[in-house]
Amino acid sequence: MKKDLALNWFDWFLILGTTVVSIVSSLLGDGWDTLGFIVAVTGIVNLVLCARGNIWNYFFGIIYNAIYVYISWKSKLYADSAIYLLYYLPMQFAGWISWKKNQNQDSGAVNVRHLDKRMALVLLAAAAVLIPVFAWVLGLPAIGDSQPWLDATTTVVSILAMYMMVKAIAEQWYIWIALDAMQVVKWTIATIRGEEHAALMLVMFAFFLANAVYGLIQWNGLAKQASARPQP
């Protein structure tokens, strides 16, 4: 592995920490949670590699997203299940292709950039249009979402954040920090209710939150390196 992509002590702390806590949580629970363990470990490896700008994050992302669809469906988190199936999972393949084209041949990491004004306006305009549409759909009697505006906002924002990840924009990590914090709250409630796999999902998103903060720091550094390179 190239030096810029080599994992450091914090990367291993996140990976091993998630693995160990997942094992302990399963052993102390009603029984070994194979699916919860796999999704927790592949999920954190996916995000650790993403924070390093390593294209192989998408390999683990495909596994993580596919299993998470099933787990969230069983926990009756239908909005989560739908967005992971219809958007996050396909975007793993799109991200692989995009990063491959935008990979720095010297370091092996993706070339990271900051959000420019034009892209910011486009994303804000997309959010302004999509959030009310999603809120209206979720508020229909046939769906009956109890919090349509909140659900619509988090859904649309996460869609835009994934798009920013595929485009290797550093500011995406601010969004993931907020979204992961909300996931921690959601899975804490599910854990208290005793829902299957919930405890491991809580552990996973707690480590995801730590990685999002770390990813922001890493990508700001990668963006500076990219801007300092001579332009062809």
One Martini backbone bead per residue (centre of mass of N, CA, C, O) as a GRO file, in nm:
protein
  232
    1MET     BB    1   0.097   0.036   0.022
    2LYS     BB    2   0.079   0.351   0.004
    3LYS     BB    3   0.166   0.590   0.218
    4ASP     BB    4  -0.103   0.769   0.195
    5LEU     BB    5  -0.283   0.485   0.256
    6ALA     BB    6  -0.183   0.419   0.519
    7LEU     BB    7  -0.254   0.304   0.822
    8ASN     BB    8  -0.319   0.424   1.132
    9TRP     BB    9  -0.390   0.418   1.462
   10PHE     BB   10  -0.682   0.533   1.428
   11ASP     BB   11  -0.783   0.338   1.219
   12TRP     BB   12  -0.738   0.083   1.399
   13PHE     BB   13  -0.917   0.174   1.629
   14LEU     BB   14  -1.182   0.173   1.472
   15ILE     BB   15  -1.176  -0.118   1.368
   16LEU     BB   16  -1.112  -0.274   1.637
   17GLY     BB   17  -1.329  -0.142   1.809
   18THR     BB   18  -1.572  -0.243   1.649
   19THR     BB   19  -1.504  -0.543   1.663
   20VAL     BB   20  -1.493  -0.585   1.970
   21VAL     BB   21  -1.770  -0.464   2.047
   22SER     BB   22  -1.932  -0.656   1.867
   23ILE     BB   23  -1.853  -0.916   2.008
   24VAL     BB   24  -1.942  -0.843   2.295
   25SER     BB   25  -2.237  -0.773   2.227
   26SER     BB   26  -2.310  -1.057   2.126
   27LEU     BB   27  -2.226  -1.225   2.382
   28LEU     BB   28  -2.428  -1.050   2.575
   29GLY     BB   29  -2.653  -1.141   2.428
   30ASP     BB   30  -2.869  -1.374   2.281
   31GLY     BB   31  -2.653  -1.382   2.035
   32TRP     BB   32  -2.500  -1.428   1.752
   33ASP     BB   33  -2.440  -1.146   1.521
   34THR     BB   34  -2.357  -1.173   1.206
   35LEU     BB   35  -2.476  -0.934   1.046
   36GLY     BB   36  -2.396  -0.710   1.243
   37PHE     BB   37  -2.093  -0.763   1.227
   38ILE     BB   38  -2.045  -0.725   0.924
   39VAL     BB   39  -2.164  -0.435   0.896
   40ALA     BB   40  -1.980  -0.298   1.104
   41VAL     BB   41  -1.700  -0.366   0.976
   42THR     BB   42  -1.748  -0.278   0.679
   43GLY     BB   43  -1.834   0.010   0.749
   44ILE     BB   44  -1.568   0.112   0.885
   45VAL     BB   45  -1.376   0.041   0.655
   46ASN     BB   46  -1.508   0.215   0.444
   47LEU     BB   47  -1.463   0.494   0.602
   48VAL     BB   48  -1.161   0.481   0.649
   49LEU     BB   49  -1.083   0.467   0.348
   50CYS     BB   50  -1.226   0.727   0.271
   51ALA     BB   51  -1.058   0.917   0.459
   52ARG     BB   52  -0.792   0.827   0.281
   53GLY     BB   53  -0.879   0.805  -0.032
   54ASN     BB   54  -0.967   0.501  -0.082
   55ILE     BB   55  -1.113   0.311  -0.332
   56TRP     BB   56  -1.170   0.040  -0.153
   57ASN     BB   57  -1.425   0.136   0.001
   58TYR     BB   58  -1.639   0.024  -0.211
   59PHE     BB   59  -1.624  -0.274  -0.151
   60PHE     BB   60  -1.732  -0.248   0.144
   61GLY     BB   61  -1.985  -0.077   0.073
   62ILE     BB   62  -2.146  -0.296  -0.071
   63ILE     BB   63  -2.177  -0.486   0.168
   64TYR     BB   64  -2.295  -0.293   0.377
   65ASN     BB   65  -2.549  -0.190   0.219
   66ALA     BB   66  -2.686  -0.461   0.163
   67ILE     BB   67  -2.725  -0.544   0.467
   68TYR     BB   68  -2.863  -0.285   0.576
   69VAL     BB   69  -3.124  -0.315   0.426
   70TYR     BB   70  -3.219  -0.567   0.587
   71ILE     BB   71  -3.198  -0.458   0.877
   72SER     BB   72  -3.384  -0.205   0.848
   73TRP     BB   73  -3.632  -0.365   0.761
   74LYS     BB   74  -3.661  -0.540   1.022
   75SER     BB   75  -3.678  -0.254   1.195
   76LYS     BB   76  -3.882  -0.062   1.032
   77LEU     BB   77  -3.677   0.124   0.845
   78TYR     BB   78  -3.787   0.216   0.547
   79ALA     BB   79  -3.630   0.467   0.462
   80ASP     BB   80  -3.352   0.350   0.497
   81SER     BB   81  -3.385   0.106   0.310
   82ALA     BB   82  -3.449   0.264   0.049
   83ILE     BB   83  -3.193   0.449   0.026
   84TYR     BB   84  -2.987   0.217   0.023
   85LEU     BB   85  -3.101   0.064  -0.227
   86LEU     BB   86  -3.154   0.318  -0.441
   87TYR     BB   87  -2.862   0.474  -0.372
   88TYR     BB   88  -2.607   0.385  -0.206
   89LEU     BB   89  -2.545   0.126  -0.361
   90PRO     BB   90  -2.513   0.241  -0.653
   91MET     BB   91  -2.294   0.462  -0.562
   92GLN     BB   92  -2.055   0.270  -0.532
   93PHE     BB   93  -2.011   0.232  -0.838
   94ALA     BB   94  -1.989   0.532  -0.912
   95GLY     BB   95  -1.749   0.595  -0.726
   96TRP     BB   96  -1.542   0.409  -0.846
   97ILE     BB   97  -1.536   0.543  -1.126
   98SER     BB   98  -1.474   0.835  -1.037
   99TRP     BB   99  -1.211   0.780  -0.871
  100LYS     BB  100  -1.049   0.645  -1.098
  101LYS     BB  101  -1.038   0.915  -1.267
  102ASN     BB  102  -0.939   1.083  -0.978
  103GLN     BB  103  -0.659   0.953  -0.941
  104ASN     BB  104  -0.357   0.961  -0.790
  105GLN     BB  105  -0.063   0.820  -0.910
  106ASP     BB  106   0.132   0.871  -0.666
  107SER     BB  107  -0.058   0.818  -0.398
  108GLY     BB  108  -0.364   0.684  -0.468
  109ALA     BB  109  -0.540   0.911  -0.410
  110VAL     BB  110  -0.785   1.115  -0.414
  111ASN     BB  111  -0.885   1.412  -0.557
  112VAL     BB  112  -0.938   1.683  -0.358
  113ARG     BB  113  -1.207   1.923  -0.302
  114HIS     BB  114  -1.367   2.217  -0.284
  115LEU     BB  115  -1.639   2.401  -0.249
  116ASP     BB  116  -1.803   2.582  -0.473
  117LYS     BB  117  -2.033   2.818  -0.551
  118ARG     BB  118  -2.183   2.669  -0.773
  119MET     BB  119  -2.228   2.399  -0.625
  120ALA     BB  120  -2.371   2.519  -0.378
  121LEU     BB  121  -2.616   2.632  -0.535
  122VAL     BB  122  -2.712   2.365  -0.654
  123LEU     BB  123  -2.756   2.215  -0.381
  124LEU     BB  124  -2.954   2.419  -0.258
  125ALA     BB  125  -3.165   2.399  -0.484
  126ALA     BB  126  -3.218   2.096  -0.454
  127ALA     BB  127  -3.313   2.112  -0.158
  128ALA     BB  128  -3.549   2.320  -0.203
  129VAL     BB  129  -3.707   2.113  -0.385
  130LEU     BB  130  -3.695   1.819  -0.247
  131ILE     BB  131  -3.799   1.854   0.043
  132PRO     BB  132  -4.100   1.928  -0.015
  133VAL     BB  133  -4.160   1.677  -0.186
  134PHE     BB  134  -4.094   1.463   0.028
  135ALA     BB  135  -4.286   1.572   0.246
  136TRP     BB  136  -4.546   1.531   0.084
  137VAL     BB  137  -4.521   1.226   0.041
  138LEU     BB  138  -4.487   1.145   0.350
  139GLY     BB  139  -4.777   1.296   0.422
  140LEU     BB  140  -4.939   1.095   0.309
  141PRO     BB  141  -5.183   0.880   0.411
  142ALA     BB  142  -5.044   0.618   0.292
  143ILE     BB  143  -4.787   0.677   0.480
  144GLY     BB  144  -4.773   0.853   0.755
  145ASP     BB  145  -4.557   1.039   0.850
  146SER     BB  146  -4.474   1.185   1.156
  147GLN     BB  147  -4.195   1.342   1.018
  148PRO     BB  148  -4.167   1.465   0.714
  149TRP     BB  149  -3.957   1.700   0.729
  150LEU     BB  150  -3.728   1.553   0.873
  151ASP     BB  151  -3.709   1.309   0.686
  152ALA     BB  152  -3.662   1.472   0.426
  153THR     BB  153  -3.407   1.621   0.509
  154THR     BB  154  -3.219   1.377   0.571
  155THR     BB  155  -3.248   1.243   0.296
  156VAL     BB  156  -3.151   1.470   0.107
  157VAL     BB  157  -2.879   1.532   0.245
  158SER     BB  158  -2.761   1.244   0.205
  159ILE     BB  159  -2.769   1.249  -0.101
  160LEU     BB  160  -2.576   1.495  -0.134
  161ALA     BB  161  -2.336   1.373   0.023
  162MET     BB  162  -2.283   1.136  -0.168
  163TYR     BB  163  -2.225   1.308  -0.414
  164MET     BB  164  -1.978   1.451  -0.283
  165MET     BB  165  -1.812   1.195  -0.252
  166VAL     BB  166  -1.790   1.117  -0.550
  167LYS     BB  167  -1.661   1.421  -0.602
  168ALA     BB  168  -1.454   1.488  -0.375
  169ILE     BB  169  -1.581   1.668  -0.128
  170ALA     BB  170  -1.493   1.783   0.180
  171GLU     BB  171  -1.776   1.903   0.301
  172GLN     BB  172  -1.932   1.633   0.348
  173TRP     BB  173  -1.844   1.582   0.654
  174TYR     BB  174  -2.044   1.771   0.790
  175ILE     BB  175  -2.292   1.601   0.719
  176TRP     BB  176  -2.206   1.328   0.845
  177ILE     BB  177  -2.193   1.426   1.134
  178ALA     BB  178  -2.495   1.491   1.160
  179LEU     BB  179  -2.612   1.214   1.065
  180ASP     BB  180  -2.466   1.030   1.272
  181ALA     BB  181  -2.592   1.159   1.521
  182MET     BB  182  -2.882   1.075   1.443
  183GLN     BB  183  -2.829   0.770   1.436
  184VAL     BB  184  -2.757   0.737   1.731
  185VAL     BB  185  -3.034   0.814   1.835
  186LYS     BB  186  -3.205   0.603   1.680
  187TRP     BB  187  -3.044   0.341   1.790
  188THR     BB  188  -3.094   0.394   2.087
  189ILE     BB  189  -3.397   0.354   2.078
  190ALA     BB  190  -3.387   0.068   1.954
  191THR     BB  191  -3.229  -0.059   2.192
  192ILE     BB  192  -3.436   0.002   2.416
  193ARG     BB  193  -3.658  -0.175   2.255
  194GLY     BB  194  -3.503  -0.449   2.154
  195GLU     BB  195  -3.393  -0.457   1.873
  196GLU     BB  196  -3.262  -0.617   1.627
  197HIS     BB  197  -2.920  -0.510   1.587
  198ALA     BB  198  -2.913  -0.226   1.734
  199ALA     BB  199  -2.651  -0.226   1.906
  200LEU     BB  200  -2.455  -0.249   1.663
  201MET     BB  201  -2.552   0.008   1.520
  202LEU     BB  202  -2.470   0.199   1.744
  203VAL     BB  203  -2.171   0.138   1.741
  204MET     BB  204  -2.119   0.203   1.446
  205PHE     BB  205  -2.216   0.510   1.451
  206ALA     BB  206  -2.014   0.604   1.662
  207PHE     BB  207  -1.765   0.546   1.481
  208PHE     BB  208  -1.859   0.711   1.240
  209LEU     BB  209  -1.847   0.984   1.380
  210ALA     BB  210  -1.543   0.980   1.436
  211ASN     BB  211  -1.465   0.948   1.132
  212ALA     BB  212  -1.590   1.213   1.026
  213VAL     BB  213  -1.399   1.399   1.174
  214TYR     BB  214  -1.142   1.273   1.055
  215GLY     BB  215  -1.216   1.312   0.753
  216LEU     BB  216  -1.213   1.619   0.751
  217ILE     BB  217  -0.915   1.649   0.816
  218GLN     BB  218  -0.800   1.477   0.583
  219TRP     BB  219  -0.940   1.628   0.337
  220ASN     BB  220  -0.815   1.903   0.386
  221GLY     BB  221  -0.529   1.796   0.329
  222LEU     BB  222  -0.580   1.685   0.040
  223ALA     BB  223  -0.671   1.957  -0.082
  224LYS     BB  224  -0.402   2.103  -0.037
  225GLN     BB  225  -0.231   1.912  -0.208
  226ALA     BB  226  -0.385   1.952  -0.475
  227SER     BB  227  -0.345   2.271  -0.490
  228ALA     BB  228  -0.014   2.245  -0.485
  229ARG     BB  229  -0.014   2.124  -0.747
  230PRO     BB  230   0.077   2.122  -1.054
  231GLN     BB  231  -0.062   2.221  -1.342
  232PRO     BB  232  -0.101   2.085  -1.669
   0.00000   0.00000   0.00000
